């Protein structure tokens, strides 16, 4: 076996272990602990891992930052509630229908919004999500307003729900990974890096941006549907801005443009939020903003990028040469430091406004 073949074998083995070891640990957790709350936290982490990976498909791979992804997550939950309550549709079918309807709605939202870019796109998607949330609250005779809509459980029991969420997460994340890194990697990355060059190369930029947005909404809708069945209720809180900020923060913490990074970030953020719920829940948006700014400025590649850099060269952990893709998407061309300060100011003032309005 040549040195090149041995190197390839070691790389493949390392990648397999990176996936298999965490999955084996997650599969064994119910047998290692009888604490229902711990399993509940991990169920939420599995659901939000799908949500974060779906957001990464549009924002991490095509560079189109969406701040309104709660529309698809919460919308998937409301679609399932309507189908289950009014038409007695089986819950398993509700998952697929919710994802499909969110994909259709994403076309309605995406056609006007994806003509924009940078902060204008982020604000436009946020406006659509807030508009939908306002409509839900304004129609209590249909949606039950702030009280939310009840649902029957998809699966009874904490442990069965845990394994169902784990399998669903694994299947959907693998599908997202294949879409982003096998089938559409070249056009997605081309659109993210330089739209003008992508157009000059014959790539239909609008087509691939809309495709990524639609697929992202489909997976987010399924995640929101499963969340609603697990919680046995769906409320306007799942349509709120902090729900939209969650996948962004998860992706930044784990590493954007990797699929697996947002999954890692989801576990970290959900465990942190739920473990310290009494202390930080009321200021969670501020914490999301602070973590986002901290990771953008100190660890641009996220935890996954830092680990990869550390494996190759320890000094790369402190490297500042790479620029965060979120800044590139929001701020366009310019110096990294200037864009970092601009985005930090954007997040801080947006957070101040949100906290002041509560």
MIPASE-451603 format. One record per residue (C-alpha): x, y negated, z negated. Coordinates in steps of 0.05 Angstrom, whole numbers, padded with zeros to 5 digits, always signed. Last residue first. Layout:
! MIPASE-451603
XYZ
...
***
This chain:
! MIPASE-451603
-00813-00864-00501
-00797-00923-00455
-00734-00943-00493
-00706-00872-00488
-00718-00871-00413
-00688-00940-00402
-00627-00923-00443
-00619-00858-00405
-00621-00895-00338
-00570-00945-00365
-00523-00890-00386
-00531-00849-00322
-00520-00907-00275
-00462-00933-00316
-00428-00865-00313
-00442-00864-00238
-00408-00930-00228
-00349-00913-00273
-00338-00848-00236
-00345-00882-00169
-00292-00933-00186
-00246-00879-00212
-00255-00837-00150
-00242-00892-00100
-00294-00900-00045
-00339-00863+00003
-00411-00845-00015
-00435-00859-00086
-00488-00806-00099
-00463-00747-00059
-00389-00760-00070
-00402-00771-00144
-00439-00705-00149
-00384-00670-00111
-00333-00687-00165
-00266-00710-00138
-00204-00668-00143
-00138-00702-00158
-00149-00708-00233
-00112-00645-00253
-00115-00626-00326
-00133-00554-00315
-00085-00552-00256
-00027-00548-00304
-00044-00476-00321
-00034-00453-00248
-00073-00398-00214
-00112-00370-00272
-00120-00440-00302
-00148-00465-00237
-00200-00410-00235
-00218-00423-00307
-00224-00498-00295
-00268-00487-00234
-00314-00441-00274
-00318-00491-00331
-00336-00549-00286
-00296-00568-00225
-00292-00642-00244
-00269-00628-00315
-00254-00694-00351
-00293-00746-00311
-00351-00705-00284
-00352-00661-00346
-00358-00720-00394
-00409-00757-00351
-00455-00696-00347
-00446-00680-00420
-00466-00751-00440
-00526-00751-00393
-00551-00684-00419
-00540-00708-00491
-00580-00771-00478
-00635-00730-00446
-00635-00684-00507
-00645-00740-00557
-00709-00714-00589
-00686-00642-00584
-00618-00655-00616
-00624-00637-00689
-00685-00591-00695
-00667-00557-00628
-00595-00542-00648
-00595-00469-00629
-00645-00481-00573
-00605-00537-00540
-00537-00503-00547
-00562-00435-00524
-00598-00467-00466
-00537-00509-00447
-00486-00453-00448
-00530-00401-00414
-00550-00450-00360
-00478-00473-00349
-00458-00401-00334
-00514-00395-00283
-00494-00463-00255
-00424-00437-00244
-00447-00372-00211
-00479-00410-00154
-00410-00440-00135
-00423-00509-00106
-00425-00544-00172
-00386-00519-00232
-00411-00493-00299
-00420-00559-00335
-00440-00597-00272
-00489-00543-00252
-00521-00541-00321
-00526-00617-00324
-00561-00620-00257
-00605-00561-00274
-00628-00596-00338
-00639-00666-00310
-00703-00646-00274
-00732-00616-00338
-00712-00681-00373
-00751-00719-00320
-00817-00685-00337
-00855-00633-00297
-00846-00577-00348
-00872-00626-00400
-00936-00631-00360
-00957-00564-00392
-00957-00491-00371
-00979-00435-00417
-00968-00361-00432
-00895-00378-00449
-00872-00317-00408
-00925-00328-00354
-00906-00401-00348
-00831-00386-00345
-00843-00333-00291
-00879-00385-00249
-00826-00437-00260
-00771-00389-00238
-00811-00370-00176
-00822-00443-00159
-00748-00458-00168
-00731-00402-00119
-00778-00430-00065
-00757-00502-00078
-00684-00485-00065
-00703-00448-00001
-00741-00510+00023
-00686-00559+00005
-00632-00516+00037
-00673-00510+00101
-00688-00584+00101
-00614-00601+00097
-00599-00548+00150
-00650-00575+00200
-00632-00648+00188
-00558-00635+00200
-00568-00597+00266
-00496-00576+00276
-00467-00592+00345
-00396-00607+00323
-00409-00682+00328
-00468-00674+00281
-00423-00639+00230
-00370-00693+00238
-00421-00747+00223
-00448-00708+00163
-00381-00700+00131
-00367-00655+00071
-00437-00635+00051
-00463-00623+00122
-00401-00581+00139
-00409-00542+00074
-00481-00524+00091
-00465-00508+00164
-00407-00461+00144
-00440-00427+00084
-00506-00410+00118
-00507-00334+00119
-00451-00314+00073
-00436-00362+00017
-00500-00401+00006
-00551-00349+00029
-00512-00292-00003
-00506-00329-00069
-00580-00347-00068
-00598-00274-00057
-00550-00252-00113
-00580-00305-00159
-00650-00281-00142
-00635-00207-00157
-00596-00221-00221
-00646-00271-00249
-00705-00225-00235
-00668-00166-00268
-00652-00208-00329
-00722-00238-00333
-00752-00168-00331
-00702-00143-00382
-00719-00199-00430
-00794-00194-00419
-00790-00119-00436
-00752-00138-00500
-00800-00192-00522
-00864-00152-00513
-00921-00155-00463
-00906-00170-00390
-00940-00220-00344
-00975-00252-00403
-01042-00283-00391
-01042-00357-00376
-01062-00421-00412
-01064-00490-00379
-01034-00553-00409
-01056-00594-00469
-01029-00658-00437
-01082-00656-00383
-01128-00596-00380
-01109-00586-00307
-01178-00592-00275
-01220-00633-00325
-01156-00664-00350
-01141-00697-00282
-01097-00758-00299
-01044-00716-00333
-01034-00673-00271
-01034-00734-00226
-00982-00768-00269
-00937-00706-00265
-00944-00705-00189
-00924-00779-00186
-00865-00766-00232
-00840-00710-00187
-00848-00751-00124
-00812-00811-00156
-00753-00767-00178
-00746-00743-00106
-00743-00815-00082
-00694-00836-00136
-00645-00781-00119
-00652-00794-00044
-00638-00868-00054
-00579-00852-00099
-00542-00818-00042
-00581-00803+00021
-00647-00818+00054
-00679-00783+00114
-00683-00725+00066
-00739-00759+00028
-00789-00766+00085
-00786-00694+00111
-00767-00665+00043
-00830-00680+00004
-00878-00649+00053
-00829-00593+00069
-00818-00583-00006
-00893-00573-00013
-00888-00513+00034
-00830-00484-00006
-00870-00496-00070
-00927-00457-00039
-00882-00398-00022
-00851-00396-00091
-00919-00398-00124
-00945-00344-00078
-00886-00299-00095
-00894-00306-00170
-00970-00302-00167
-00964-00234-00134
-00930-00207-00197
-00983-00241-00240
-01041-00206-00205
-01091-00257-00176
-01151-00266-00220
-01179-00321-00175
-01192-00379-00222
-01147-00365-00282
-01090-00326-00249
-01086-00368-00185
-01093-00434-00222
-01041-00415-00274
-00994-00389-00221
-00999-00454-00182
-00986-00493-00247
-00923-00454-00263
-00895-00462-00192
-00909-00537-00197
-00870-00541-00261
-00807-00513-00227
-00821-00545-00160
-00836-00616-00186
-00782-00607-00239
-00733-00610-00181
-00743-00685-00178
-00673-00711-00190
-00647-00682-00125
-00576-00694-00102
-00563-00676-00029
-00491-00652-00024
-00506-00592+00021
-00475-00538-00023
-00479-00565-00094
-00542-00606-00086
-00588-00562-00045
-00565-00492-00066
-00542-00518-00134
-00615-00534-00152
-00634-00461-00139
-00576-00437-00183
-00600-00483-00239
-00671-00457-00235
-00649-00384-00232
-00603-00395-00292
-00662-00432-00326
-00701-00367-00326
-00644-00324-00352
-00628-00377-00406
-00701-00377-00428
-00698-00302-00436
-00632-00310-00473
-00664-00357-00523
-00722-00308-00534
-00672-00251-00546
-00638-00292-00600
-00706-00310-00630
-00727-00236-00632
-00668-00218-00677
-00663-00142-00671
-00592-00145-00646
-00544-00097-00611
-00595-00056-00573
-00628-00119-00545
-00558-00145-00526
-00536-00085-00485
-00558-00110-00417
-00527-00178-00430
-00460-00146-00447
-00462-00102-00385
-00480-00163-00342
-00422-00203-00371
-00374-00145-00355
-00402-00131-00286
-00396-00200-00253
-00326-00221-00272
-00305-00148-00269
-00326-00146-00196
-00288-00210-00180
-00225-00184-00215
-00229-00118-00176
-00235-00155-00110
-00176-00200-00127
-00134-00141-00150
-00150-00103-00085
-00132-00163-00043
-00065-00171-00079
-00051-00097-00070
-00067-00102+00004
-00020-00162+00012
+00035-00126-00026
+00029-00067+00021
+00000+00000+00000
***
